[in-house]
Amino acid sequence: MTYKTTRAPLLHVLHAYKVFPPDVTGGIPEAIAYIAQGMSSRHQSSLLVARDRGFGRRFNFEGMPVEAVTSFGTALSSPLAPSFPLVLAKRARQAALVALHHPFPLNDIGVAMRLPERTALVVHWHTAVVGKRPFAALLAPIVRHTLARAQRIIVSDPVLIENTPLLMRYAEKCTVIPFGVYVDYWNELDDNQQRRAEALRGRYPRLVLATGRLVPYKGFNILIEALRHVNATVIVVGEGRLTGNLRRIADRLGVSERFILAGGLSRDDLKVHLHAARMLVLPSVSAAESFGIAQLEAMATGLPVVNTDLPTGVPHVARDGREGLTVPPGDPAALAAAIGRLLDDQDFAQRLGSAARARVAAEYRAEVFVRRTEEVYEAAVAERHGAIAALAAGPV
């Protein structure tokens, strides 16, 4: 899955985010892995994260060194890892560039503790702090400091700039780079995988798949409510703290036999489930869902997508009536109607699925995502070094 290039000199890039597998999986960790693996033939990457809970440890993830600092648990969706800012400031001394993945307040505190002057900074703005207004207001000054220090800011969709006052002030630094996936991987099955997909499809002929961490903003409770009104089986791939709560909701609403929590699956197993399903549903209910890489994985397999009309990039990936159906967030009846329509009108669903596969192949390839990110990194380092050289030379 490595994208190889033969441009410019070797850099050491330090990525910084709050969590990473095996503690927590998700779209942002996946994007970090894509970047690191895709740049591995040209640039070195390392990663600093916190444990979800537990003592610090070091390990390698597919060749990338990972340092996970001690965390005492989680509050307000962030690890309680007091050493993280100090470690970030220290590790940045060995990096040509620090790539911060937002939101994670401890990243901003680390920047406030002063990065080395020579170290370039790129911010990946995945989403704003959502649903915590007093907390977000408290954090705003240090986030502004981070954005001011950054040479570049990467966003996945222009709407994130338009809908984020903090970003609008730094719009000239922003570069839009949509996420990507390895299309051929998701589109192809070996013989064993094909047999497993057929068996799963035979067992659940009206299979609806959803993927993601079991957290409130993913809207899986809304999906359970929708299941009362549609003849389908839903399998959710993912883990999280809402496992027990979602099972209780399914029991209470009488749909537990048709609502299956599959837990975390390997990438290959997820691919088998995608090829067995009739569609992917992304029922997210808040702007914390900024893009939905899961949509790309499903679209690459030729599935239509049902997503929600969030003020983020989500409905711009699988577009309403073109690659999927878009419904209002938090509306079980509308969600059920969209699922039912795709299940009952197979010709319509197949047209959307074919268009979805073509869209991913044309616009959302991981190779392009990696190459464009690498170009931004290299430009940020050149800009930072040029600015320092100009200061050292003094006035002309």
Secondary structure, DSSP 4 states (H G I P E B T S, - for coil): -------S---EEEEE-S--TTT---HHHHHHHHHHHHTTTT-EEEEEEE-SSB--EEEEETTEEEEEE-B--EETTEE--TTHHHHHHHHGGG-SEEEEEES-HHHHHHHHTT--TT-EEEEEE-----S-HHHHHHHHHHHHHHHHH-SEEEESSHHHHHT-HHHHTTGGGEEE----B-HHHHH---HHHHHHHHHHHHH-TTEEEEES-SSGGG-HHHHHHHHTTS--EEEEE---TTHHHHHHHHHHTT-GGGEEEEE---HHHHHHHHHH-SEEE----STT--S-HHHHHHHHTT--EEEE--SSSHHHHS-BTTTEEEE-TT-HHHHHHHHHHHHH-HHHHHHHHHHHHHHHHHH-BHHHHHHHHHHHHHHHHHHHHHHHHHHHH---
